[in-house]
Amino acid sequence: MDNLRSIDRLWTVEDVSTYLGVPVKTLYQWKWRGEGPPVRKVGRHLRYDPAKLRAWLDNEEAAA
């Protein structure tokens, strides 16, 4: 179990919704449109890499 603690966990849609302060529905719309932060499917579920999400957010802020 100690090895699992060192593995970075991917974020769920709910995690990202809370972090960005946007509705879950918006994240699904962004995915459908090919917009928003980088996302991957794991089985039937969307998952986000926290480091890539933060990099995307930094780029969005720099472009504004």
Predicted model as a PDB file, atoms N, CA, C, CB and O in Angstrom, pLDDT in the B-factor column:
MODEL        1                                                                  
ATOM      1  N   MET A   1       0.805  -1.212   0.000  1.00 48.00           N  
ATOM      2  CA  MET A   1       0.000   0.000   0.000  1.00 48.00           C  
ATOM      3  C   MET A   1       0.843   1.268   0.000  1.00 48.00           C  
ATOM      4  CB  MET A   1      -0.913   0.003   1.191  1.00 48.00           C  
ATOM      5  O   MET A   1       0.404   2.295  -0.519  1.00 48.00           O  
ATOM      6  N   ASP A   2       2.044   1.220   0.570  1.00 54.00           N  
ATOM      7  CA  ASP A   2       2.876   2.419   0.599  1.00 54.00           C  
ATOM      8  C   ASP A   2       3.230   2.895  -0.805  1.00 54.00           C  
ATOM      9  CB  ASP A   2       4.146   2.156   1.390  1.00 54.00           C  
ATOM     10  O   ASP A   2       3.345   4.099  -1.036  1.00 54.00           O  
ATOM     11  N   ASN A   3       3.404   1.963  -1.750  1.00 56.00           N  
ATOM     12  CA  ASN A   3       3.720   2.340  -3.122  1.00 56.00           C  
ATOM     13  C   ASN A   3       2.576   3.109  -3.769  1.00 56.00           C  
ATOM     14  CB  ASN A   3       4.046   1.106  -3.945  1.00 56.00           C  
ATOM     15  O   ASN A   3       2.818   3.990  -4.593  1.00 56.00           O  
ATOM     16  N   LEU A   4       1.344   2.794  -3.414  1.00 55.00           N  
ATOM     17  CA  LEU A   4       0.194   3.494  -3.986  1.00 55.00           C  
ATOM     18  C   LEU A   4       0.142   4.949  -3.557  1.00 55.00           C  
ATOM     19  CB  LEU A   4      -1.090   2.801  -3.588  1.00 55.00           C  
ATOM     20  O   LEU A   4      -0.372   5.789  -4.296  1.00 55.00           O  
ATOM     21  N   ARG A   5       0.654   5.258  -2.402  1.00 55.00           N  
ATOM     22  CA  ARG A   5       0.633   6.643  -1.933  1.00 55.00           C  
ATOM     23  C   ARG A   5       1.534   7.537  -2.752  1.00 55.00           C  
ATOM     24  CB  ARG A   5       1.040   6.710  -0.485  1.00 55.00           C  
ATOM     25  O   ARG A   5       1.301   8.743  -2.828  1.00 55.00           O  
ATOM     26  N   SER A   6       2.570   6.968  -3.374  1.00 56.00           N  
ATOM     27  CA  SER A   6       3.490   7.769  -4.168  1.00 56.00           C  
ATOM     28  C   SER A   6       2.985   7.987  -5.602  1.00 56.00           C  
ATOM     29  CB  SER A   6       4.855   7.104  -4.197  1.00 56.00           C  
ATOM     30  O   SER A   6       3.568   8.776  -6.345  1.00 56.00           O  
ATOM     31  N   ILE A   7       1.922   7.304  -5.992  1.00 66.00           N  
ATOM     32  CA  ILE A   7       1.362   7.451  -7.336  1.00 66.00           C  
ATOM     33  C   ILE A   7       0.409   8.645  -7.352  1.00 66.00           C  
ATOM     34  CB  ILE A   7       0.625   6.148  -7.782  1.00 66.00           C  
ATOM     35  O   ILE A   7      -0.472   8.765  -6.501  1.00 66.00           O  
ATOM     36  N   ASP A   8       0.603   9.529  -8.341  1.00 78.00           N  
ATOM     37  CA  ASP A   8      -0.302  10.667  -8.478  1.00 78.00           C  
ATOM     38  C   ASP A   8      -1.638  10.185  -9.008  1.00 78.00           C  
ATOM     39  CB  ASP A   8       0.296  11.746  -9.409  1.00 78.00           C  
ATOM     40  O   ASP A   8      -1.698   9.442  -9.987  1.00 78.00           O  
ATOM     41  N   ARG A   9      -2.694  10.608  -8.363  1.00 90.00           N  
ATOM     42  CA  ARG A   9      -4.042  10.221  -8.737  1.00 90.00           C  
ATOM     43  C   ARG A   9      -4.562  11.162  -9.817  1.00 90.00           C  
ATOM     44  CB  ARG A   9      -4.976  10.227  -7.510  1.00 90.00           C  
ATOM     45  O   ARG A   9      -4.369  12.375  -9.740  1.00 90.00           O  
ATOM     46  N   LEU A  10      -5.220  10.596 -10.819  1.00 96.00           N  
ATOM     47  CA  LEU A  10      -5.886  11.411 -11.827  1.00 96.00           C  
ATOM     48  C   LEU A  10      -7.157  11.992 -11.220  1.00 96.00           C  
ATOM     49  CB  LEU A  10      -6.207  10.577 -13.107  1.00 96.00           C  
ATOM     50  O   LEU A  10      -7.788  11.369 -10.366  1.00 96.00           O  
ATOM     51  N   TRP A  11      -7.526  13.180 -11.662  1.00 97.00           N  
ATOM     52  CA  TRP A  11      -8.708  13.850 -11.127  1.00 97.00           C  
ATOM     53  C   TRP A  11      -9.951  13.456 -11.907  1.00 97.00           C  
ATOM     54  CB  TRP A  11      -8.526  15.367 -11.159  1.00 97.00           C  
ATOM     55  O   TRP A  11      -9.901  13.228 -13.115  1.00 97.00           O  
ATOM     56  N   THR A  12     -11.064  13.380 -11.196  1.00 97.00           N  
ATOM     57  CA  THR A  12     -12.359  13.111 -11.806  1.00 97.00           C  
ATOM     58  C   THR A  12     -12.953  14.412 -12.339  1.00 97.00           C  
ATOM     59  CB  THR A  12     -13.319  12.447 -10.790  1.00 97.00           C  
ATOM     60  O   THR A  12     -12.430  15.498 -12.088  1.00 97.00           O  
ATOM     61  N   VAL A  13     -14.045  14.284 -13.073  1.00 97.00           N  
ATOM     62  CA  VAL A  13     -14.757  15.466 -13.564  1.00 97.00           C  
ATOM     63  C   VAL A  13     -15.211  16.324 -12.379  1.00 97.00           C  
ATOM     64  CB  VAL A  13     -15.978  15.053 -14.439  1.00 97.00           C  
ATOM     65  O   VAL A  13     -15.158  17.552 -12.445  1.00 97.00           O  
ATOM     66  N   GLU A  14     -15.647  15.691 -11.322  1.00 97.00           N  
ATOM     67  CA  GLU A  14     -16.096  16.433 -10.138  1.00 97.00           C  
ATOM     68  C   GLU A  14     -14.941  17.185  -9.491  1.00 97.00           C  
ATOM     69  CB  GLU A  14     -16.736  15.483  -9.118  1.00 97.00           C  
ATOM     70  O   GLU A  14     -15.111  18.320  -9.046  1.00 97.00           O  
ATOM     71  N   ASP A  15     -13.756  16.555  -9.435  1.00 97.00           N  
ATOM     72  CA  ASP A  15     -12.572  17.223  -8.887  1.00 97.00           C  
ATOM     73  C   ASP A  15     -12.240  18.478  -9.683  1.00 97.00           C  
ATOM     74  CB  ASP A  15     -11.368  16.268  -8.881  1.00 97.00           C  
ATOM     75  O   ASP A  15     -11.989  19.538  -9.109  1.00 97.00           O  
ATOM     76  N   VAL A  16     -12.239  18.354 -11.000  1.00 97.00           N  
ATOM     77  CA  VAL A  16     -11.891  19.473 -11.874  1.00 97.00           C  
ATOM     78  C   VAL A  16     -12.956  20.558 -11.812  1.00 97.00           C  
ATOM     79  CB  VAL A  16     -11.709  18.993 -13.319  1.00 97.00           C  
ATOM     80  O   VAL A  16     -12.641  21.747 -11.842  1.00 97.00           O  
ATOM     81  N   SER A  17     -14.203  20.153 -11.726  1.00 97.00           N  
ATOM     82  CA  SER A  17     -15.296  21.111 -11.593  1.00 97.00           C  
ATOM     83  C   SER A  17     -15.098  21.977 -10.351  1.00 97.00           C  
ATOM     84  CB  SER A  17     -16.649  20.380 -11.527  1.00 97.00           C  
ATOM     85  O   SER A  17     -15.255  23.197 -10.403  1.00 97.00           O  
ATOM     86  N   THR A  18     -14.759  21.349  -9.259  1.00 97.00           N  
ATOM     87  CA  THR A  18     -14.516  22.073  -8.011  1.00 97.00           C  
ATOM     88  C   THR A  18     -13.289  22.964  -8.132  1.00 97.00           C  
ATOM     89  CB  THR A  18     -14.341  21.093  -6.844  1.00 97.00           C  
ATOM     90  O   THR A  18     -13.317  24.123  -7.719  1.00 97.00           O  
ATOM     91  N   TYR A  19     -12.219  22.431  -8.695  1.00 96.00           N  
ATOM     92  CA  TYR A  19     -10.954  23.173  -8.819  1.00 96.00           C  
ATOM     93  C   TYR A  19     -11.129  24.416  -9.689  1.00 96.00           C  
ATOM     94  CB  TYR A  19      -9.855  22.268  -9.410  1.00 96.00           C  
ATOM     95  O   TYR A  19     -10.658  25.495  -9.330  1.00 96.00           O  
ATOM     96  N   LEU A  20     -11.806  24.271 -10.836  1.00 96.00           N  
ATOM     97  CA  LEU A  20     -11.968  25.393 -11.761  1.00 96.00           C  
ATOM     98  C   LEU A  20     -13.173  26.267 -11.439  1.00 96.00           C  
ATOM     99  CB  LEU A  20     -12.092  24.877 -13.166  1.00 96.00           C  
ATOM    100  O   LEU A  20     -13.262  27.404 -11.901  1.00 96.00           O  
ATOM    101  N   GLY A  21     -14.096  25.737 -10.648  1.00 97.00           N  
ATOM    102  CA  GLY A  21     -15.306  26.485 -10.327  1.00 97.00           C  
ATOM    103  C   GLY A  21     -16.267  26.564 -11.499  1.00 97.00           C  
ATOM    104  O   GLY A  21     -16.973  27.560 -11.664  1.00 97.00           O  
ATOM    105  N   VAL A  22     -16.296  25.515 -12.315  1.00 97.00           N  
ATOM    106  CA  VAL A  22     -17.231  25.455 -13.437  1.00 97.00           C  
ATOM    107  C   VAL A  22     -18.110  24.222 -13.265  1.00 97.00           C  
ATOM    108  CB  VAL A  22     -16.475  25.420 -14.809  1.00 97.00           C  
ATOM    109  O   VAL A  22     -17.696  23.249 -12.636  1.00 97.00           O  
ATOM    110  N   PRO A  23     -19.312  24.255 -13.816  1.00 98.00           N  
ATOM    111  CA  PRO A  23     -20.190  23.084 -13.701  1.00 98.00           C  
ATOM    112  C   PRO A  23     -19.623  21.860 -14.423  1.00 98.00           C  
ATOM    113  CB  PRO A  23     -21.568  23.412 -14.259  1.00 98.00           C  
ATOM    114  O   PRO A  23     -18.887  21.994 -15.399  1.00 98.00           O  
ATOM    115  N   VAL A  24     -19.966  20.687 -13.944  1.00 97.00           N  
ATOM    116  CA  VAL A  24     -19.568  19.431 -14.580  1.00 97.00           C  
ATOM    117  C   VAL A  24     -20.041  19.417 -16.027  1.00 97.00           C  
ATOM    118  CB  VAL A  24     -20.140  18.214 -13.809  1.00 97.00           C  
ATOM    119  O   VAL A  24     -19.313  18.972 -16.914  1.00 97.00           O  
ATOM    120  N   LYS A  25     -21.239  19.897 -16.269  1.00 97.00           N  
ATOM    121  CA  LYS A  25     -21.797  19.929 -17.619  1.00 97.00           C  
ATOM    122  C   LYS A  25     -20.890  20.708 -18.572  1.00 97.00           C  
ATOM    123  CB  LYS A  25     -23.200  20.549 -17.601  1.00 97.00           C  
ATOM    124  O   LYS A  25     -20.748  20.326 -19.733  1.00 97.00           O  
ATOM    125  N   THR A  26     -20.280  21.782 -18.104  1.00 97.00           N  
ATOM    126  CA  THR A  26     -19.368  22.570 -18.929  1.00 97.00           C  
ATOM    127  C   THR A  26     -18.157  21.741 -19.337  1.00 97.00           C  
ATOM    128  CB  THR A  26     -18.918  23.831 -18.182  1.00 97.00           C  
ATOM    129  O   THR A  26     -17.713  21.819 -20.483  1.00 97.00           O  
ATOM    130  N   LEU A  27     -17.621  20.952 -18.420  1.00 97.00           N  
ATOM    131  CA  LEU A  27     -16.469  20.109 -18.743  1.00 97.00           C  
ATOM    132  C   LEU A  27     -16.821  19.092 -19.829  1.00 97.00           C  
ATOM    133  CB  LEU A  27     -15.967  19.384 -17.484  1.00 97.00           C  
ATOM    134  O   LEU A  27     -16.027  18.847 -20.738  1.00 97.00           O  
ATOM    135  N   TYR A  28     -18.010  18.506 -19.731  1.00 96.00           N  
ATOM    136  CA  TYR A  28     -18.448  17.566 -20.761  1.00 96.00           C  
ATOM    137  C   TYR A  28     -18.647  18.272 -22.100  1.00 96.00           C  
ATOM    138  CB  TYR A  28     -19.747  16.873 -20.334  1.00 96.00           C  
ATOM    139  O   TYR A  28     -18.326  17.703 -23.143  1.00 96.00           O  
ATOM    140  N   GLN A  29     -19.169  19.501 -22.092  1.00 97.00           N  
ATOM    141  CA  GLN A  29     -19.344  20.268 -23.326  1.00 97.00           C  
ATOM    142  C   GLN A  29     -17.990  20.587 -23.947  1.00 97.00           C  
ATOM    143  CB  GLN A  29     -20.126  21.568 -23.054  1.00 97.00           C  
ATOM    144  O   GLN A  29     -17.819  20.462 -25.160  1.00 97.00           O  
ATOM    145  N   TRP A  30     -17.025  21.000 -23.122  1.00 96.00           N  
ATOM    146  CA  TRP A  30     -15.685  21.289 -23.625  1.00 96.00           C  
ATOM    147  C   TRP A  30     -15.076  20.056 -24.274  1.00 96.00           C  
ATOM    148  CB  TRP A  30     -14.782  21.791 -22.495  1.00 96.00           C  
ATOM    149  O   TRP A  30     -14.468  20.147 -25.340  1.00 96.00           O  
ATOM    150  N   LYS A  31     -15.238  18.902 -23.632  1.00 95.00           N  
ATOM    151  CA  LYS A  31     -14.695  17.656 -24.174  1.00 95.00           C  
ATOM    152  C   LYS A  31     -15.332  17.366 -25.531  1.00 95.00           C  
ATOM    153  CB  LYS A  31     -14.935  16.474 -23.193  1.00 95.00           C  
ATOM    154  O   LYS A  31     -14.630  17.011 -26.477  1.00 95.00           O  
ATOM    155  N   TRP A  32     -16.629  17.511 -25.636  1.00 95.00           N  
ATOM    156  CA  TRP A  32     -17.367  17.240 -26.872  1.00 95.00           C  
ATOM    157  C   TRP A  32     -16.921  18.184 -27.989  1.00 95.00           C  
ATOM    158  CB  TRP A  32     -18.883  17.376 -26.635  1.00 95.00           C  
ATOM    159  O   TRP A  32     -16.831  17.782 -29.150  1.00 95.00           O  
ATOM    160  N   ARG A  33     -16.643  19.446 -27.631  1.00 97.00           N  
ATOM    161  CA  ARG A  33     -16.217  20.441 -28.619  1.00 97.00           C  
ATOM    162  C   ARG A  33     -14.722  20.390 -28.928  1.00 97.00           C  
ATOM    163  CB  ARG A  33     -16.573  21.819 -28.134  1.00 97.00           C  
ATOM    164  O   ARG A  33     -14.258  21.040 -29.865  1.00 97.00           O  
ATOM    165  N   GLY A  34     -13.970  19.618 -28.145  1.00 95.00           N  
ATOM    166  CA  GLY A  34     -12.519  19.573 -28.323  1.00 95.00           C  
ATOM    167  C   GLY A  34     -11.829  20.774 -27.706  1.00 95.00           C  
ATOM    168  O   GLY A  34     -10.730  21.145 -28.118  1.00 95.00           O  
ATOM    169  N   GLU A  35     -12.472  21.381 -26.720  1.00 94.00           N  
ATOM    170  CA  GLU A  35     -11.934  22.557 -26.025  1.00 94.00           C  
ATOM    171  C   GLU A  35     -11.584  22.164 -24.594  1.00 94.00           C  
ATOM    172  CB  GLU A  35     -12.958  23.743 -26.041  1.00 94.00           C  
ATOM    173  O   GLU A  35     -11.734  21.008 -24.197  1.00 94.00           O  
ATOM    174  N   GLY A  36     -11.121  23.134 -23.836  1.00 94.00           N  
ATOM    175  CA  GLY A  36     -10.883  22.913 -22.417  1.00 94.00           C  
ATOM    176  C   GLY A  36      -9.586  22.188 -22.137  1.00 94.00           C  
ATOM    177  O   GLY A  36      -8.761  21.987 -23.028  1.00 94.00           O  
ATOM    178  N   PRO A  37      -9.421  21.799 -20.891  1.00 96.00           N  
ATOM    179  CA  PRO A  37      -8.173  21.156 -20.480  1.00 96.00           C  
ATOM    180  C   PRO A  37      -8.030  19.761 -21.085  1.00 96.00           C  
ATOM    181  CB  PRO A  37      -8.102  21.072 -18.959  1.00 96.00           C  
ATOM    182  O   PRO A  37      -9.020  19.118 -21.436  1.00 96.00           O  
ATOM    183  N   PRO A  38      -6.780  19.302 -21.201  1.00 96.00           N  
ATOM    184  CA  PRO A  38      -6.571  17.949 -21.733  1.00 96.00           C  
ATOM    185  C   PRO A  38      -7.220  16.902 -20.837  1.00 96.00           C  
ATOM    186  CB  PRO A  38      -5.071  17.654 -21.881  1.00 96.00           C  
ATOM    187  O   PRO A  38      -7.116  16.958 -19.612  1.00 96.00           O  
ATOM    188  N   VAL A  39      -7.885  15.955 -21.468  1.00 96.00           N  
ATOM    189  CA  VAL A  39      -8.631  14.937 -20.731  1.00 96.00           C  
ATOM    190  C   VAL A  39      -8.431  13.598 -21.426  1.00 96.00           C  
ATOM    191  CB  VAL A  39     -10.149  15.299 -20.638  1.00 96.00           C  
ATOM    192  O   VAL A  39      -8.206  13.549 -22.635  1.00 96.00           O  
ATOM    193  N   ARG A  40      -8.513  12.534 -20.678  1.00 95.00           N  
ATOM    194  CA  ARG A  40      -8.435  11.192 -21.274  1.00 95.00           C  
ATOM    195  C   ARG A  40      -9.556  10.335 -20.721  1.00 95.00           C  
ATOM    196  CB  ARG A  40      -7.055  10.529 -20.996  1.00 95.00           C  
ATOM    197  O   ARG A  40     -10.064  10.564 -19.624  1.00 95.00           O  
ATOM    198  N   LYS A  41      -9.923   9.350 -21.505  1.00 94.00           N  
ATOM    199  CA  LYS A  41     -10.941   8.403 -21.049  1.00 94.00           C  
ATOM    200  C   LYS A  41     -10.243   7.196 -20.454  1.00 94.00           C  
ATOM    201  CB  LYS A  41     -11.890   7.980 -22.214  1.00 94.00           C  
ATOM    202  O   LYS A  41      -9.312   6.647 -21.044  1.00 94.00           O  
ATOM    203  N   VAL A  42     -10.693   6.796 -19.304  1.00 94.00           N  
ATOM    204  CA  VAL A  42     -10.247   5.568 -18.664  1.00 94.00           C  
ATOM    205  C   VAL A  42     -11.502   4.726 -18.519  1.00 94.00           C  
ATOM    206  CB  VAL A  42      -9.526   5.832 -17.262  1.00 94.00           C  
ATOM    207  O   VAL A  42     -12.327   4.960 -17.636  1.00 94.00           O  
ATOM    208  N   GLY A  43     -11.633   3.745 -19.396  1.00 95.00           N  
ATOM    209  CA  GLY A  43     -12.896   3.015 -19.459  1.00 95.00           C  
ATOM    210  C   GLY A  43     -13.971   3.960 -19.947  1.00 95.00           C  
ATOM    211  O   GLY A  43     -13.838   4.562 -21.013  1.00 95.00           O  
ATOM    212  N   ARG A  44     -15.029   4.091 -19.179  1.00 94.00           N  
ATOM    213  CA  ARG A  44     -16.118   5.007 -19.532  1.00 94.00           C  
ATOM    214  C   ARG A  44     -15.981   6.360 -18.858  1.00 94.00           C  
ATOM    215  CB  ARG A  44     -17.447   4.397 -19.165  1.00 94.00           C  
ATOM    216  O   ARG A  44     -16.848   7.219 -19.023  1.00 94.00           O  
ATOM    217  N   HIS A  45     -14.920   6.566 -18.110  1.00 94.00           N  
ATOM    218  CA  HIS A  45     -14.790   7.747 -17.259  1.00 94.00           C  
ATOM    219  C   HIS A  45     -13.750   8.729 -17.792  1.00 94.00           C  
ATOM    220  CB  HIS A  45     -14.425   7.332 -15.847  1.00 94.00           C  
ATOM    221  O   HIS A  45     -12.724   8.326 -18.338  1.00 94.00           O  
ATOM    222  N   LEU A  46     -14.025  10.005 -17.628  1.00 95.00           N  
ATOM    223  CA  LEU A  46     -13.059  11.038 -17.980  1.00 95.00           C  
ATOM    224  C   LEU A  46     -12.135  11.261 -16.795  1.00 95.00           C  
ATOM    225  CB  LEU A  46     -13.769  12.362 -18.390  1.00 95.00           C  
ATOM    226  O   LEU A  46     -12.578  11.314 -15.648  1.00 95.00           O  
ATOM    227  N   ARG A  47     -10.841  11.392 -17.084  1.00 97.00           N  
ATOM    228  CA  ARG A  47      -9.852  11.643 -16.041  1.00 97.00           C  
ATOM    229  C   ARG A  47      -8.891  12.728 -16.511  1.00 97.00           C  
ATOM    230  CB  ARG A  47      -9.080  10.343 -15.678  1.00 97.00           C  
ATOM    231  O   ARG A  47      -8.575  12.832 -17.696  1.00 97.00           O  
ATOM    232  N   TYR A  48      -8.438  13.530 -15.558  1.00 97.00           N  
ATOM    233  CA  TYR A  48      -7.558  14.656 -15.825  1.00 97.00           C  
ATOM    234  C   TYR A  48      -6.264  14.494 -15.051  1.00 97.00           C  
ATOM    235  CB  TYR A  48      -8.240  15.981 -15.463  1.00 97.00           C  
ATOM    236  O   TYR A  48      -6.277  14.124 -13.877  1.00 97.00           O  
ATOM    237  N   ASP A  49      -5.135  14.773 -15.714  1.00 96.00           N  
ATOM    238  CA  ASP A  49      -3.836  14.805 -15.055  1.00 96.00           C  
ATOM    239  C   ASP A  49      -3.712  16.186 -14.406  1.00 96.00           C  
ATOM    240  CB  ASP A  49      -2.646  14.520 -16.074  1.00 96.00           C  
ATOM    241  O   ASP A  49      -3.758  17.197 -15.107  1.00 96.00           O  
ATOM    242  N   PRO A  50      -3.555  16.246 -13.080  1.00 95.00           N  
ATOM    243  CA  PRO A  50      -3.503  17.548 -12.409  1.00 95.00           C  
ATOM    244  C   PRO A  50      -2.407  18.473 -12.947  1.00 95.00           C  
ATOM    245  CB  PRO A  50      -3.297  17.342 -10.934  1.00 95.00           C  
ATOM    246  O   PRO A  50      -2.628  19.679 -13.056  1.00 95.00           O  
ATOM    247  N   ALA A  51      -1.235  17.937 -13.284  1.00 95.00           N  
ATOM    248  CA  ALA A  51      -0.144  18.764 -13.804  1.00 95.00           C  
ATOM    249  C   ALA A  51      -0.507  19.356 -15.160  1.00 95.00           C  
ATOM    250  CB  ALA A  51       1.146  17.942 -13.917  1.00 95.00           C  
ATOM    251  O   ALA A  51      -0.234  20.529 -15.418  1.00 95.00           O  
ATOM    252  N   LYS A  52      -1.120  18.555 -16.028  1.00 96.00           N  
ATOM    253  CA  LYS A  52      -1.529  19.053 -17.350  1.00 96.00           C  
ATOM    254  C   LYS A  52      -2.662  20.059 -17.228  1.00 96.00           C  
ATOM    255  CB  LYS A  52      -1.960  17.889 -18.256  1.00 96.00           C  
ATOM    256  O   LYS A  52      -2.721  21.027 -17.986  1.00 96.00           O  
ATOM    257  N   LEU A  53      -3.554  19.836 -16.283  1.00 96.00           N  
ATOM    258  CA  LEU A  53      -4.644  20.776 -16.043  1.00 96.00           C  
ATOM    259  C   LEU A  53      -4.103  22.132 -15.607  1.00 96.00           C  
ATOM    260  CB  LEU A  53      -5.605  20.225 -14.983  1.00 96.00           C  
ATOM    261  O   LEU A  53      -4.545  23.172 -16.096  1.00 96.00           O  
ATOM    262  N   ARG A  54      -3.142  22.114 -14.684  1.00 95.00           N  
ATOM    263  CA  ARG A  54      -2.541  23.375 -14.215  1.00 95.00           C  
ATOM    264  C   ARG A  54      -1.793  24.075 -15.342  1.00 95.00           C  
ATOM    265  CB  ARG A  54      -1.585  23.113 -13.035  1.00 95.00           C  
ATOM    266  O   ARG A  54      -1.864  25.299 -15.455  1.00 95.00           O  
ATOM    267  N   ALA A  55      -1.071  23.319 -16.187  1.00 96.00           N  
ATOM    268  CA  ALA A  55      -0.359  23.902 -17.327  1.00 96.00           C  
ATOM    269  C   ALA A  55      -1.347  24.535 -18.304  1.00 96.00           C  
ATOM    270  CB  ALA A  55       0.491  22.829 -18.045  1.00 96.00           C  
ATOM    271  O   ALA A  55      -1.104  25.629 -18.813  1.00 96.00           O  
ATOM    272  N   TRP A  56      -2.458  23.852 -18.565  1.00 96.00           N  
ATOM    273  CA  TRP A  56      -3.487  24.399 -19.450  1.00 96.00           C  
ATOM    274  C   TRP A  56      -4.041  25.702 -18.872  1.00 96.00           C  
ATOM    275  CB  TRP A  56      -4.629  23.374 -19.660  1.00 96.00           C  
ATOM    276  O   TRP A  56      -4.228  26.679 -19.597  1.00 96.00           O  
ATOM    277  N   LEU A  57      -4.297  25.710 -17.576  1.00 94.00           N  
ATOM    278  CA  LEU A  57      -4.836  26.899 -16.924  1.00 94.00           C  
ATOM    279  C   LEU A  57      -3.840  28.055 -16.997  1.00 94.00           C  
ATOM    280  CB  LEU A  57      -5.190  26.595 -15.461  1.00 94.00           C  
ATOM    281  O   LEU A  57      -4.233  29.196 -17.240  1.00 94.00           O  
ATOM    282  N   ASP A  58      -2.556  27.768 -16.790  1.00 93.00           N  
ATOM    283  CA  ASP A  58      -1.530  28.803 -16.900  1.00 93.00           C  
ATOM    284  C   ASP A  58      -1.494  29.399 -18.316  1.00 93.00           C  
ATOM    285  CB  ASP A  58      -0.152  28.224 -16.532  1.00 93.00           C  
ATOM    286  O   ASP A  58      -1.365  30.612 -18.483  1.00 93.00           O  
ATOM    287  N   ASN A  59      -1.608  28.535 -19.324  1.00 91.00           N  
ATOM    288  CA  ASN A  59      -1.618  29.000 -20.708  1.00 91.00           C  
ATOM    289  C   ASN A  59      -2.855  29.838 -21.012  1.00 91.00           C  
ATOM    290  CB  ASN A  59      -1.549  27.815 -21.660  1.00 91.00           C  
ATOM    291  O   ASN A  59      -2.774  30.828 -21.740  1.00 91.00           O  
ATOM    292  N   GLU A  60      -3.999  29.445 -20.456  1.00 88.00           N  
ATOM    293  CA  GLU A  60      -5.234  30.209 -20.664  1.00 88.00           C  
ATOM    294  C   GLU A  60      -5.124  31.588 -20.033  1.00 88.00           C  
ATOM    295  CB  GLU A  60      -6.443  29.457 -20.084  1.00 88.00           C  
ATOM    296  O   GLU A  60      -5.569  32.579 -20.612  1.00 88.00           O  
ATOM    297  N   GLU A  61      -4.538  31.651 -18.856  1.00 85.00           N  
ATOM    298  CA  GLU A  61      -4.374  32.931 -18.161  1.00 85.00           C  
ATOM    299  C   GLU A  61      -3.387  33.828 -18.901  1.00 85.00           C  
ATOM    300  CB  GLU A  61      -3.899  32.703 -16.715  1.00 85.00           C  
ATOM    301  O   GLU A  61      -3.582  35.041 -18.973  1.00 85.00           O  
ATOM    302  N   ALA A  62      -2.328  33.235 -19.452  1.00 87.00           N  
ATOM    303  CA  ALA A  62      -1.331  34.009 -20.188  1.00 87.00           C  
ATOM    304  C   ALA A  62      -1.906  34.568 -21.484  1.00 87.00           C  
ATOM    305  CB  ALA A  62      -0.109  33.148 -20.490  1.00 87.00           C  
ATOM    306  O   ALA A  62      -1.508  35.644 -21.932  1.00 87.00           O  
ATOM    307  N   ALA A  63      -2.842  33.838 -22.086  1.00 85.00           N  
ATOM    308  CA  ALA A  63      -3.450  34.275 -23.346  1.00 85.00           C  
ATOM    309  C   ALA A  63      -4.484  35.372 -23.128  1.00 85.00           C  
ATOM    310  CB  ALA A  63      -4.096  33.093 -24.054  1.00 85.00           C  
ATOM    311  O   ALA A  63      -4.822  36.099 -24.062  1.00 85.00           O  
ATOM    312  N   ALA A  64      -4.987  35.497 -21.907  1.00 78.00           N  
ATOM    313  CA  ALA A  64      -6.046  36.477 -21.625  1.00 78.00           C  
ATOM    314  C   ALA A  64      -5.506  37.891 -21.490  1.00 78.00           C  
ATOM    315  CB  ALA A  64      -6.786  36.096 -20.358  1.00 78.00           C  
ATOM    316  O   ALA A  64      -6.273  38.824 -21.253  1.00 78.00           O  
TER     317      ALA A  64                                                      
ENDMDL                                                                          
END                                                                             
